[in-house]
Amino acid sequence: MNLIDTYVSEVGRHLPQKTRTDIEAEIRSALQDMLDEHARRTGKPVDDDMSIEILQAYGSPEKVAASYQPERYIIGPRLYPAYIKVVQIVLPIMGVLALLGLGFSLGRADMKTGSIFEAIGQAFGGFFGSMISVLGSITLIFAILERFIPALKMAEVKWDAHSLFKISPPDQVKSVELVVQIFFTGLGVVIFNFFPHLINIGYYSNGSWWVGFISTQTGQAWETTLLSEAFFNYLPALNIIWVLTIVLDSILIERGRWEVWSRWFKVCIKAMMIGLALVMLAGSSLIGITAESLVVAGFPASSAADTLVTMMNQGVRAALVLTILFGGWDLVKTVIRLVRIKPPIMVSK
């Protein structure tokens, strides 16, 4: 049995037809020279054992055949940057649309408490299924462009070193954003603890209605706070989260950068907020009025009262859902970042 011919034939099976003959001849010649050289050096005749030794050192037929062909890509280097940009644009849009759809679904007045987590699970399942389908379609389109339009090239963007000045270090804090967050968090603490009656719904003797902060008009016939007793039961927990947020933001402004401990602090606050939002979502309504009370107070039509109360409850539930989803996403990203942080290497002196 001629092992060299068998080996060369195996290599040829993995080569394109148009180059197979020339490459097989080149490999056969190289192997024959190696056998002859090995036989001269050892003083032994060429036999199967010697052929096996030479072929083993030369490599597997698949590996040798691959060395004679260009690298293979589903999406090559010239189109890969554009492919990544398209994915980075499309997938977040899908995520936002999925979150909005979930928010409206959970905001339905007829949504039962026991169905909330089932709806969330179905939404996530649908999102990931759609994501895989869209990602596969994008990949297929770029693969077709790679194969059938070889001359297609993406324009190169000229890089300017001055752009580095616009990039903030990853641990640098944005003081302006933190100041704004402190202001609105503090405003929430003051309003919900000391002036909750400012968030009202009112009815005037002239037949007009208003919803929101307290009105300065005269002639009020009836008014009541929008918030239910259930909301005020959650207020102590909300106060803890708000105070911790203000404390963390103040420390970050003073230190000017994120550190491992402050990121874990943020993780704890986020986890508390998500947990509280889940409890609030599954609990009693946070809106303290009913359609019946509006009608008794003089609301012009029961159907309009039902619509108003339903819209307010849907808005609150949708806000809680978005808080859970966006907060959960931010929490996961922060934890992943912390896990990837390598501890400093201690050098012994």
Secondary structure as UniProt FT lines:
FT   HELIX           3..12
FT   TURN            13..14
FT   HELIX           17..42
FT   HELIX           48..58
FT   HELIX           61..66
FT   TURN            67..68
FT   TURN            77..79
FT   HELIX           80..106
FT   TURN            109..110
FT   HELIX           113..115
FT   HELIX           116..148
FT   TURN            150..151
FT   HELIX           161..166
FT   TURN            170..171
FT   HELIX           175..194
FT   HELIX           196..198
FT   STRAND          199..204
FT   TURN            205..206
FT   STRAND          209..213
FT   STRAND          220..225
FT   HELIX           229..255
FT   HELIX           260..282
FT   HELIX           291..297
FT   HELIX           302..340
//
